[in-house]
Amino acid sequence: MDDAVGGERPKIRRNLSATRAATRKANEDAILKAAETVFAEAGFGGATMQLIADMAGLPKANLHYYFATKEELYRKVVERIFKIWLKAANAMDDAAGPGEGIGAYIDAKMEISRKYPNGSKVWASEVMHGAPVIQDYLETTLREWTEGRCAVIRRWIAEGKMAPVDPAHLLYMLWATTQHYADFGHQIETLNGGPLSNADWAAAKASVKTIILRGIGVSPSN
């Protein structure tokens, strides 16, 4: 009996640990989602921890347990959308050519604009105000990422797989176009007569890929 009880204790501890971890993740996700919305609507200066706590449905004390300051939470929101964008670019790294790589990147970036519009708006607002909080991201991670993708594009150009265009300006165009669907979502919905449907999103992705890929001398694969 003692052995049985002794064997149950580690199992109970593991279960409790898993439950706590799941609760923590759920709370953090709720906080980040609420923070994205508040920061997107009110900006860093207008947002308060109380507003974020209310939107997340948590006591303010709980909010401070996970994120001690508003700036810490803000940086986490920015970091999250940035990491999601970086992951989307993996499609370019091992692609056979620009049709597959840039096409998949456009698909991924537009899907992110669809799923995380507020995160994109927070990033856009921060950069338009001179990046007072995340300038270090721009000078380090984003610069390194951009140089790496530019090298991939230059290789495709050298291999004769696409027109000789400036890689940096191609990336700027890709970012501007795909993130427009998040940052100016209200304008698009107004002109569209309502939110984009699944069919609308599919058509938008196909159109963007066709326009950009043909502009660099590549035939869209779909």
BALO-484737 format. One record per residue: residue in one letter; residue number from 1; x, y, z of N, C-alpha, C in turn. Coordinates in steps of 0.05 Angstrom, whole numbers, m for minus. Last residue first. Layout:
# BALO-484737
{"A"; NUM; {X; Y; Z}; {X; Y; Z}; {X; Y; Z}}
...
//
This chain:
# BALO-484737
{"N"; 222; {3; 582; m1173}; {m26; 577; m1170}; {m40; 604; m1168}}
{"S"; 221; {52; 599; m1189}; {47; 570; m1190}; {18; 563; m1186}}
{"P"; 220; {65; 655; m1231}; {53; 644; m1207}; {47; 614; m1210}}
{"S"; 219; {127; 665; m1263}; {99; 656; m1267}; {88; 645; m1241}}
{"V"; 218; {166; 723; m1256}; {161; 696; m1248}; {132; 689; m1252}}
{"G"; 217; {182; 777; m1260}; {188; 758; m1281}; {184; 729; m1275}}
{"I"; 216; {165; 810; m1222}; {194; 802; m1220}; {200; 780; m1240}}
{"G"; 215; {112; 815; m1234}; {128; 839; m1234}; {158; 833; m1232}}
{"R"; 214; {93; 765; m1224}; {96; 773; m1252}; {113; 798; m1254}}
{"L"; 213; {93; 769; m1167}; {110; 750; m1181}; {114; 757; m1211}}
{"I"; 212; {55; 811; m1158}; {83; 814; m1150}; {101; 794; m1165}}
{"I"; 211; {7; 792; m1183}; {17; 819; m1188}; {47; 820; m1182}}
{"T"; 210; {0; 740; m1160}; {2; 744; m1189}; {15; 771; m1196}}
{"K"; 209; {m3; 752; m1105}; {18; 735; m1115}; {22; 739; m1145}}
{"V"; 208; {m50; 783; m1104}; {m24; 794; m1095}; {m1; 778; m1106}}
{"S"; 207; {m88; 745; m1123}; {m83; 770; m1137}; {m56; 782; m1130}}
{"A"; 206; {m86; 705; m1083}; {m80; 698; m1111}; {m73; 723; m1127}}
{"K"; 205; {m103; 735; m1038}; {m77; 722; m1039}; {m68; 716; m1068}}
{"A"; 204; {m155; 748; m1055}; {m136; 769; m1050}; {m107; 758; m1051}}
{"A"; 203; {m180; 698; m1059}; {m177; 715; m1083}; {m156; 736; m1079}}
{"A"; 202; {m179; 683; m1006}; {m165; 667; m1026}; {m160; 683; m1051}}
{"W"; 201; {m211; 724; m984}; {m183; 721; m976}; {m167; 705; m996}}
{"D"; 200; {m260; 712; m1008}; {m247; 738; m1013}; {m217; 737; m1006}}
{"A"; 199; {m270; 662; m987}; {m266; 664; m1016}; {m252; 691; m1023}}
{"N"; 198; {m278; 676; m934}; {m256; 657; m941}; {m250; 660; m971}}
{"S"; 197; {m293; 747; m936}; {m300; 719; m932}; {m276; 702; m939}}
{"L"; 196; {m279; 807; m903}; {m272; 789; m925}; {m280; 761; m918}}
{"P"; 195; {m333; 846; m876}; {m308; 831; m873}; {m304; 812; m897}}
{"G"; 194; {m363; 896; m921}; {m363; 878; m898}; {m337; 862; m897}}
{"G"; 193; {m356; 923; m967}; {m383; 919; m958}; {m385; 901; m935}}
{"N"; 192; {m306; 935; m984}; {m316; 908; m991}; {m345; 904; m983}}
{"L"; 191; {m297; 984; m961}; {m299; 982; m991}; {m310; 956; m1000}}
{"T"; 190; {m296; 966; m908}; {m316; 986; m917}; {m319; 985; m947}}
{"E"; 189; {m253; 932; m907}; {m280; 921; m901}; {m301; 941; m911}}
{"I"; 188; {m211; 968; m919}; {m217; 946; m937}; {m245; 935; m933}}
{"Q"; 187; {m214; 1000; m873}; {m218; 1012; m899}; {m225; 990; m920}}
{"H"; 186; {m202; 963; m834}; {m228; 977; m833}; {m234; 989; m860}}
{"G"; 185; {m149; 947; m846}; {m171; 928; m849}; {m198; 942; m849}}
{"F"; 184; {m99; 968; m848}; {m121; 984; m860}; {m145; 966; m865}}
{"D"; 183; {m69; 929; m824}; {m67; 956; m814}; {m89; 974; m824}}
{"A"; 182; {m83; 882; m853}; {m88; 884; m825}; {m89; 913; m816}}
{"Y"; 181; {m72; 892; m906}; {m97; 879; m900}; {m103; 878; m870}}
{"H"; 180; {m20; 911; m904}; {m42; 930; m909}; {m69; 918; m902}}
{"Q"; 179; {14; 869; m902}; {5; 880; m876}; {m16; 902; m879}}
{"T"; 178; {22; 860; m957}; {9; 839; m940}; {m1; 851; m914}}
{"T"; 177; {46; 909; m974}; {22; 898; m987}; {7; 879; m968}}
{"A"; 176; {91; 918; m942}; {70; 938; m944}; {44; 926; m955}}
{"W"; 175; {121; 871; m950}; {110; 878; m924}; {87; 897; m926}}
{"L"; 174; {131; 874; m1005}; {117; 851; m994}; {105; 858; m967}}
{"M"; 173; {160; 922; m1007}; {134; 920; m1021}; {118; 896; m1011}}
{"Y"; 172; {205; 908; m978}; {188; 930; m968}; {160; 928; m981}}
{"L"; 171; {226; 868; m1012}; {216; 861; m986}; {197; 883; m974}}
{"L"; 170; {240; 901; m1055}; {220; 879; m1059}; {209; 871; m1032}}
{"H"; 169; {279; 932; m1032}; {254; 945; m1040}; {232; 924; m1046}}
{"A"; 168; {318; 893; m1024}; {307; 907; m1001}; {280; 919; m1009}}
{"P"; 167; {332; 875; m1077}; {319; 857; m1057}; {306; 872; m1034}}
{"D"; 166; {318; 906; m1137}; {331; 911; m1111}; {317; 894; m1090}}
{"V"; 165; {319; 857; m1190}; {307; 879; m1175}; {322; 883; m1149}}
{"P"; 164; {325; 823; m1244}; {343; 836; m1226}; {331; 861; m1213}}
{"A"; 163; {275; 770; m1244}; {286; 795; m1255}; {305; 807; m1235}}
{"M"; 162; {294; 701; m1232}; {276; 724; m1229}; {290; 749; m1240}}
{"K"; 161; {332; 663; m1242}; {305; 654; m1235}; {285; 676; m1232}}
{"G"; 160; {386; 668; m1249}; {368; 674; m1271}; {339; 666; m1267}}
{"E"; 159; {419; 664; m1207}; {413; 639; m1221}; {394; 643; m1244}}
{"A"; 158; {419; 716; m1189}; {443; 706; m1201}; {438; 680; m1216}}
{"I"; 157; {367; 715; m1166}; {373; 733; m1189}; {398; 723; m1204}}
{"W"; 156; {375; 679; m1124}; {355; 673; m1145}; {360; 690; m1170}}
{"R"; 155; {412; 709; m1095}; {419; 683; m1106}; {400; 675; m1129}}
{"R"; 154; {382; 753; m1079}; {405; 757; m1097}; {413; 731; m1110}}
{"I"; 153; {347; 726; m1044}; {336; 738; m1069}; {359; 743; m1089}}
{"V"; 152; {383; 712; m1003}; {367; 691; m1018}; {357; 702; m1045}}
{"A"; 151; {399; 762; m986}; {419; 744; m998}; {405; 721; m1014}}
{"C"; 150; {352; 781; m965}; {363; 795; m988}; {383; 777; m1002}}
{"R"; 149; {348; 749; m920}; {329; 745; m942}; {338; 758; m968}}
{"G"; 148; {392; 770; m890}; {391; 742; m898}; {372; 736; m921}}
{"E"; 147; {377; 823; m883}; {401; 817; m898}; {402; 788; m907}}
{"T"; 146; {331; 815; m851}; {329; 827; m877}; {353; 821; m894}}
{"W"; 145; {354; 793; m804}; {334; 778; m820}; {333; 789; m848}}
{"E"; 144; {385; 836; m787}; {398; 811; m794}; {379; 794; m811}}
{"R"; 143; {345; 875; m778}; {366; 880; m797}; {379; 854; m806}}
{"L"; 142; {314; 849; m738}; {302; 855; m764}; {324; 860; m785}}
{"T"; 141; {354; 844; m696}; {340; 821; m707}; {329; 827; m735}}
{"T"; 140; {376; 903; m695}; {389; 877; m692}; {374; 855; m707}}
{"E"; 139; {345; 948; m703}; {374; 949; m708}; {388; 923; m707}}
{"L"; 138; {294; 932; m689}; {299; 941; m716}; {329; 940; m722}}
{"Y"; 137; {300; 921; m635}; {291; 899; m653}; {299; 907; m682}}
{"D"; 136; {312; 971; m615}; {333; 950; m614}; {326; 927; m632}}
{"Q"; 135; {264; 998; m618}; {286; 1005; m637}; {307; 984; m637}}
{"I"; 134; {218; 993; m587}; {229; 969; m600}; {251; 976; m621}}
{"V"; 133; {203; 1043; m566}; {206; 1020; m548}; {221; 997; m561}}
{"P"; 132; {202; 1081; m608}; {215; 1088; m582}; {219; 1064; m563}}
{"A"; 131; {193; 1082; m666}; {202; 1058; m652}; {215; 1065; m625}}
{"G"; 130; {170; 1126; m691}; {199; 1126; m687}; {210; 1103; m671}}
{"H"; 129; {118; 1119; m700}; {125; 1138; m680}; {155; 1138; m673}}
{"M"; 128; {116; 1078; m736}; {109; 1105; m746}; {116; 1126; m726}}
{"V"; 127; {127; 1035; m702}; {148; 1044; m722}; {142; 1072; m732}}
{"E"; 126; {79; 1033; m672}; {105; 1036; m659}; {126; 1047; m678}}
{"S"; 125; {42; 1023; m713}; {40; 1048; m697}; {66; 1054; m683}}
{"A"; 124; {58; 971; m730}; {58; 994; m748}; {58; 1021; m733}}
{"W"; 123; {51; 941; m683}; {77; 943; m695}; {79; 968; m713}}
{"V"; 122; {m4; 946; m678}; {13; 955; m656}; {41; 960; m667}}
{"K"; 121; {m22; 921; m725}; {m27; 950; m720}; {m9; 961; m699}}
{"S"; 120; {m6; 868; m716}; {5; 883; m738}; {2; 913; m734}}
{"G"; 119; {m40; 856; m673}; {m11; 855; m669}; {3; 871; m691}}
{"N"; 118; {m90; 860; m699}; {m83; 879; m678}; {m53; 880; m672}}
{"P"; 117; {m91; 816; m735}; {m91; 844; m745}; {m83; 864; m724}}
{"Y"; 116; {m80; 759; m740}; {m68; 776; m719}; {m68; 805; m728}}
{"K"; 115; {m107; 735; m782}; {m110; 724; m756}; {m100; 742; m733}}
{"R"; 114; {m94; 765; m828}; {m122; 757; m823}; {m126; 749; m794}}
{"S"; 113; {m40; 770; m826}; {m56; 795; m825}; {m85; 788; m819}}
{"I"; 112; {m29; 716; m833}; {m22; 729; m807}; {m38; 755; m804}}
{"E"; 111; {m43; 711; m885}; {m58; 695; m865}; {m53; 707; m838}}
{"M"; 110; {m4; 742; m908}; {m32; 751; m910}; {m49; 736; m890}}
{"K"; 109; {42; 711; m898}; {39; 739; m887}; {10; 748; m887}}
{"A"; 108; {31; 664; m927}; {34; 663; m898}; {30; 691; m885}}
{"D"; 107; {28; 682; m980}; {6; 668; m968}; {7; 669; m937}}
{"I"; 106; {80; 704; m984}; {56; 721; m987}; {32; 708; m974}}
{"Y"; 105; {110; 657; m979}; {114; 678; m960}; {90; 697; m960}}
{"A"; 104; {96; 628; m1024}; {88; 617; m998}; {90; 639; m976}}
{"G"; 103; {118; 663; m1063}; {90; 657; m1063}; {80; 646; m1036}}
{"I"; 102; {172; 661; m1050}; {158; 686; m1046}; {127; 681; m1046}}
{"G"; 101; {180; 604; m1061}; {188; 618; m1037}; {172; 643; m1031}}
{"E"; 100; {159; 592; m1113}; {151; 577; m1090}; {156; 593; m1064}}
{"G"; 99; {184; 633; m1143}; {155; 627; m1146}; {144; 613; m1122}}
{"P"; 98; {238; 632; m1131}; {221; 654; m1121}; {191; 648; m1123}}
{"G"; 97; {257; 563; m1114}; {259; 588; m1129}; {239; 608; m1118}}
{"A"; 96; {257; 523; m1077}; {272; 519; m1102}; {276; 545; m1117}}
{"A"; 95; {265; 543; m1008}; {249; 540; m1032}; {267; 538; m1057}}
{"D"; 94; {288; 551; m959}; {294; 526; m973}; {278; 522; m999}}
{"D"; 93; {270; 605; m946}; {298; 595; m942}; {305; 571; m959}}
{"M"; 92; {217; 618; m951}; {236; 628; m971}; {262; 614; m970}}
{"A"; 91; {191; 599; m906}; {184; 588; m932}; {203; 596; m954}}
{"N"; 90; {207; 629; m864}; {221; 604; m868}; {215; 592; m895}}
{"A"; 89; {174; 672; m857}; {195; 675; m877}; {211; 649; m881}}
{"A"; 88; {142; 659; m814}; {130; 658; m841}; {151; 659; m863}}
{"K"; 87; {176; 670; m772}; {170; 642; m778}; {159; 639; m806}}
{"L"; 86; {172; 725; m772}; {198; 712; m778}; {194; 683; m786}}
{"W"; 85; {119; 733; m755}; {128; 742; m782}; {154; 728; m790}}
{"I"; 84; {123; 713; m704}; {104; 700; m723}; {112; 707; m751}}
{"K"; 83; {158; 749; m682}; {166; 721; m684}; {148; 706; m704}}
{"F"; 82; {125; 795; m683}; {150; 794; m698}; {160; 766; m702}}
{"I"; 81; {84; 783; m649}; {78; 786; m677}; {103; 785; m694}}
{"R"; 80; {116; 779; m601}; {100; 757; m610}; {94; 760; m640}}
{"E"; 79; {139; 829; m594}; {156; 806; m598}; {140; 783; m610}}
{"V"; 78; {94; 860; m582}; {109; 865; m607}; {127; 841; m614}}
{"V"; 77; {79; 836; m534}; {60; 837; m556}; {75; 841; m583}}
{"K"; 76; {125; 846; m504}; {117; 818; m509}; {98; 817; m532}}
{"R"; 75; {124; 901; m501}; {146; 889; m515}; {139; 859; m522}}
{"Y"; 74; {78; 906; m468}; {79; 918; m495}; {100; 904; m512}}
{"L"; 73; {96; 883; m421}; {74; 871; m435}; {73; 881; m464}}
{"E"; 72; {136; 920; m407}; {143; 892; m410}; {121; 878; m427}}
{"E"; 71; {105; 967; m402}; {126; 965; m423}; {134; 936; m428}}
{"K"; 70; {74; 956; m358}; {61; 959; m384}; {81; 957; m406}}
{"T"; 69; {104; 906; m315}; {99; 933; m324}; {85; 933; m351}}
{"A"; 68; {101; 851; m303}; {104; 870; m281}; {98; 899; m290}}
{"F"; 67; {60; 801; m320}; {75; 822; m332}; {77; 845; m312}}
{"Y"; 66; {38; 765; m283}; {50; 755; m308}; {68; 776; m321}}
{"Y"; 65; {22; 798; m242}; {36; 773; m235}; {51; 763; m260}}
{"H"; 64; {m8; 837; m266}; {19; 844; m257}; {35; 819; m248}}
{"L"; 63; {m54; 807; m273}; {m40; 817; m296}; {m11; 824; m289}}
{"N"; 62; {m71; 798; m222}; {m63; 775; m238}; {m46; 784; m262}}
{"A"; 61; {m86; 850; m208}; {m64; 837; m194}; {m53; 813; m209}}
{"K"; 60; {m131; 858; m240}; {m107; 872; m246}; {m82; 860; m233}}
{"P"; 59; {m166; 797; m256}; {m160; 819; m237}; {m134; 832; m245}}
{"L"; 58; {m190; 788; m323}; {m174; 780; m301}; {m171; 803; m282}}
{"G"; 57; {m210; 797; m374}; {m227; 784; m355}; {m212; 774; m330}}
{"A"; 56; {m184; 825; m412}; {m176; 797; m409}; {m194; 782; m390}}
{"M"; 55; {m206; 875; m403}; {m212; 861; m429}; {m205; 832; m427}}
{"D"; 54; {m185; 886; m352}; {m214; 884; m356}; {m221; 869; m382}}
{"A"; 53; {m130; 888; m364}; {m141; 868; m346}; {m171; 864; m349}}
{"I"; 52; {m129; 932; m398}; {m122; 906; m408}; {m132; 884; m391}}
{"L"; 51; {m145; 973; m362}; {m161; 967; m387}; {m155; 940; m398}}
{"Q"; 50; {m103; 969; m326}; {m130; 963; m317}; {m148; 957; m341}}
{"M"; 49; {m59; 985; m354}; {m60; 957; m345}; {m88; 949; m336}}
{"T"; 48; {m77; 1025; m410}; {m71; 1022; m382}; {m73; 992; m375}}
{"A"; 47; {m61; 1065; m468}; {m68; 1039; m456}; {m61; 1039; m426}}
{"G"; 46; {m40; 1112; m487}; {m68; 1112; m478}; {m76; 1086; m464}}
{"G"; 45; {13; 1099; m501}; {8; 1120; m482}; {m21; 1119; m470}}
{"F"; 44; {7; 1059; m541}; {21; 1053; m516}; {14; 1074; m494}}
{"G"; 43; {m61; 1058; m567}; {m32; 1064; m568}; {m19; 1058; m541}}
{"A"; 42; {m114; 1043; m569}; {m107; 1066; m553}; {m78; 1074; m555}}
{"E"; 41; {m117; 999; m606}; {m138; 1020; m605}; {m129; 1045; m591}}
{"A"; 40; {m72; 968; m596}; {m79; 976; m624}; {m98; 999; m625}}
{"F"; 39; {m74; 961; m541}; {m52; 976; m553}; {m58; 985; m581}}
{"V"; 38; {m121; 929; m539}; {m120; 955; m526}; {m98; 973; m537}}
{"T"; 37; {m107; 884; m571}; {m131; 900; m577}; {m128; 928; m565}}
{"E"; 36; {m62; 865; m544}; {m61; 872; m573}; {m83; 891; m580}}
{"A"; 35; {m84; 853; m494}; {m65; 875; m497}; {m62; 884; m525}}
{"A"; 34; {m117; 809; m506}; {m129; 834; m496}; {m110; 857; m500}}
{"K"; 33; {m76; 773; m520}; {m97; 780; m539}; {m111; 806; m532}}
{"L"; 32; {m47; 771; m473}; {m34; 781; m497}; {m55; 789; m518}}
{"I"; 31; {m85; 749; m437}; {m73; 776; m432}; {m62; 787; m458}}
{"A"; 30; {m94; 699; m460}; {m117; 718; m457}; {m106; 747; m453}}
{"D"; 29; {m43; 677; m456}; {m55; 681; m483}; {m78; 701; m481}}
{"E"; 28; {m38; 676; m400}; {m19; 692; m416}; {m31; 698; m444}}
{"N"; 27; {m79; 639; m388}; {m80; 667; m378}; {m62; 685; m394}}
{"A"; 26; {m60; 593; m414}; {m86; 604; m421}; {m88; 633; m412}}
{"K"; 25; {m11; 586; m387}; {m11; 591; m416}; {m38; 604; m424}}
{"R"; 24; {m30; 575; m335}; {m12; 598; m340}; {m12; 606; m370}}
{"T"; 23; {m58; 529; m343}; {m72; 553; m334}; {m56; 577; m339}}
{"A"; 22; {m17; 494; m359}; {m39; 500; m377}; {m54; 525; m369}}
{"A"; 21; {13; 494; m312}; {25; 504; m337}; {3; 511; m357}}
{"R"; 20; {m23; 471; m276}; {m13; 499; m271}; {m2; 511; m297}}
{"T"; 19; {m27; 421; m299}; {m51; 438; m296}; {m43; 467; m293}}
{"A"; 18; {24; 401; m294}; {13; 405; m320}; {m11; 423; m320}}
{"S"; 17; {28; 400; m238}; {46; 417; m253}; {35; 422; m281}}
{"L"; 16; {m11; 362; m226}; {m14; 390; m216}; {3; 409; m232}}
{"N"; 15; {12; 318; m251}; {m14; 328; m260}; {m18; 356; m251}}
{"R"; 14; {59; 313; m221}; {61; 318; m250}; {35; 329; m261}}
{"R"; 13; {37; 301; m171}; {53; 326; m174}; {55; 333; m204}}
{"I"; 12; {13; 253; m182}; {m4; 275; m174}; {11; 302; m178}}
{"K"; 11; {59; 223; m193}; {39; 226; m214}; {21; 250; m208}}
{"P"; 10; {85; 223; m144}; {97; 236; m167}; {77; 241; m189}}
{"R"; 9; {44; 194; m114}; {52; 222; m108}; {66; 236; m131}}
{"E"; 8; {39; 142; m128}; {18; 161; m137}; {27; 189; m133}}
{"G"; 7; {79; 115; m104}; {80; 118; m133}; {60; 138; m144}}
{"G"; 6; {63; 117; m51}; {87; 131; m59}; {89; 135; m89}}
{"V"; 5; {19; 84; m54}; {15; 112; m48}; {39; 128; m56}}
{"A"; 4; {45; 36; m66}; {25; 47; m85}; {21; 77; m80}}
{"D"; 3; {78; 30; m22}; {90; 33; m49}; {71; 45; m68}}
{"D"; 2; {39; 24; 17}; {57; 47; 18}; {70; 52; m9}}
{"M"; 1; {17; m24; 0}; {0; 0; 0}; {17; 25; 0}}
//
